[in-house]
């Protein structure tokens, strides 16, 4: 009986920790970027979990003064899961159970360039871009923005 109670308690904790993650994933990036871009920070994506991830992630500012995270033209990863998501994170590993340590940017379900507009003020606590497989809950890659 104690084991069953412990298992139920652990399952409840796991489910509650997932509540911090929004059920709504922003749709594929459809944003307007104007004028020449100023690259503020950049990093090379490292491959994780055998996903074949490669490319560059950048923090850029457009002519209108809006901030974006961009993935380069040569960005690629394993797209067969259908839930490749892009996050900003305070570290190289995504900690979905720690609110404030990540910001969901949107989907990246095809290779090539992507732009994700950053809402609100630029927050320097986010140091990494994470490519995440939502279906398997594993990292596909990350880049430190420097």
C-alpha positions as CSV (number, residue, x, y, z in Angstrom):
1,X,0.0,0.0,0.0
2,X,2.9,2.4,0.8
3,X,4.5,1.7,-2.6
4,X,1.2,2.5,-4.4
5,X,0.8,5.8,-2.4
6,X,4.4,6.7,-3.3
7,X,3.9,6.0,-7.0
8,X,0.7,8.0,-7.0
9,X,2.5,10.9,-5.2
10,X,5.4,10.8,-7.7
11,X,3.0,10.8,-10.7
12,X,1.1,13.7,-9.3
13,X,4.3,15.7,-8.8
14,X,5.4,14.9,-12.4
15,X,2.0,16.0,-13.8
16,X,2.0,19.2,-11.7
17,X,5.5,20.1,-12.7
18,X,4.3,20.0,-16.3
19,X,1.7,22.6,-15.6
20,X,4.5,25.3,-15.9
21,X,4.7,24.5,-19.6
22,X,2.1,26.1,-21.8
23,X,-0.1,23.7,-23.7
24,X,-0.2,26.2,-26.5
25,X,2.9,26.1,-28.7
26,X,3.2,29.2,-30.9
27,X,2.7,28.3,-34.6
28,X,5.5,28.2,-37.1
29,X,7.4,31.5,-37.2
30,X,5.5,34.0,-39.5
31,X,7.1,37.3,-38.5
32,X,8.0,40.4,-40.3
33,X,11.7,41.4,-40.1
34,X,12.5,44.8,-41.5
35,X,15.7,46.3,-42.9
36,X,19.2,45.2,-42.2
37,X,19.7,43.1,-39.1
38,X,22.2,43.8,-36.3
39,X,23.6,40.6,-34.8
40,X,23.9,41.1,-31.0
41,X,24.9,37.5,-30.0
42,X,25.5,34.3,-31.9
43,X,26.2,30.6,-31.2
44,X,26.7,27.4,-33.1
45,X,24.1,24.7,-32.5
46,X,25.5,21.5,-31.0
47,X,24.0,18.2,-31.9
48,X,22.3,16.2,-29.1
49,X,20.5,12.9,-28.9
50,X,21.7,11.9,-32.4
51,X,19.3,14.3,-34.1
52,X,21.8,15.7,-36.6
53,X,21.2,19.3,-35.5
54,X,23.4,21.9,-37.1
55,X,23.3,25.6,-37.9
56,X,23.6,28.9,-36.1
57,X,21.3,30.7,-33.6
58,X,21.5,34.5,-33.3
59,X,20.0,37.2,-31.2
60,X,19.3,40.0,-33.8
61,X,17.7,43.5,-33.8
62,X,15.9,44.7,-36.9
63,X,15.6,48.3,-38.3
64,X,12.3,48.8,-36.4
65,X,14.1,48.1,-33.1
66,X,12.5,44.6,-32.6
67,X,14.5,41.7,-31.2
68,X,14.4,38.2,-32.7
69,X,16.0,34.8,-32.3
70,X,17.0,33.6,-35.7
71,X,18.1,30.2,-36.9
72,X,20.4,30.2,-40.0
73,X,19.7,29.1,-43.5
74,X,21.7,25.9,-42.9
75,X,19.6,25.0,-39.8
76,X,18.6,21.3,-39.8
77,X,17.6,18.6,-37.3
78,X,15.5,15.5,-37.2
79,X,12.0,16.6,-38.1
80,X,10.1,13.3,-38.2
81,X,8.6,13.8,-34.7
82,X,6.6,16.8,-35.8
83,X,7.2,18.7,-32.5
84,X,10.6,20.3,-32.8
85,X,10.4,23.4,-30.6
86,X,12.7,26.3,-30.0
87,X,13.3,27.7,-26.5
88,X,15.4,30.4,-24.9
89,X,17.0,29.1,-21.7
90,X,19.1,30.2,-18.8
91,X,21.4,27.2,-19.3
92,X,22.4,24.5,-21.8
93,X,19.8,22.1,-20.5
94,X,16.1,22.8,-20.6
95,X,14.6,22.7,-17.1
96,X,10.8,22.7,-17.7
97,X,10.0,22.3,-14.0
98,X,11.7,25.6,-13.2
99,X,9.5,28.5,-14.2
100,X,11.5,31.5,-15.3
101,X,14.4,29.4,-16.6
102,X,13.0,29.2,-20.2
103,X,10.9,30.9,-22.7
104,X,9.1,29.0,-25.5
105,X,9.6,30.6,-28.9
106,X,7.8,28.3,-31.3
107,X,8.0,25.4,-33.7
108,X,10.7,24.6,-36.2
109,X,9.3,21.8,-38.3
110,X,11.4,22.4,-41.4
111,X,15.0,23.1,-42.3
112,X,16.3,26.6,-43.1
113,X,16.0,30.0,-41.7
114,X,13.5,30.8,-38.9
115,X,12.8,34.0,-37.0
116,X,11.1,34.3,-33.6
117,X,10.1,37.7,-32.3
118,X,10.9,38.3,-28.6
119,X,8.0,39.9,-26.8
120,X,8.5,42.5,-24.2
121,X,11.9,43.7,-22.9
122,X,15.1,41.9,-23.8
123,X,16.0,39.6,-20.8
124,X,19.8,39.0,-20.6
125,X,19.2,36.0,-18.2
126,X,18.5,33.8,-21.3
127,X,21.9,32.6,-22.5
128,X,21.1,29.6,-24.7
129,X,18.8,28.6,-27.6
130,X,17.5,25.0,-27.1
131,X,16.2,22.8,-29.9
132,X,13.8,20.4,-28.2
133,X,11.8,17.3,-29.3
134,X,8.5,17.7,-27.6
135,X,7.2,14.2,-28.6
136,X,10.2,12.4,-26.9
137,X,11.0,15.2,-24.3
138,X,14.7,15.2,-25.3
139,X,17.2,17.8,-26.4
140,X,18.0,17.9,-30.1
141,X,20.6,20.6,-29.7
142,X,21.6,23.9,-28.1
143,X,23.7,27.0,-28.7
144,X,25.2,29.4,-26.2
145,X,24.6,33.0,-27.3
146,X,27.8,35.0,-26.9
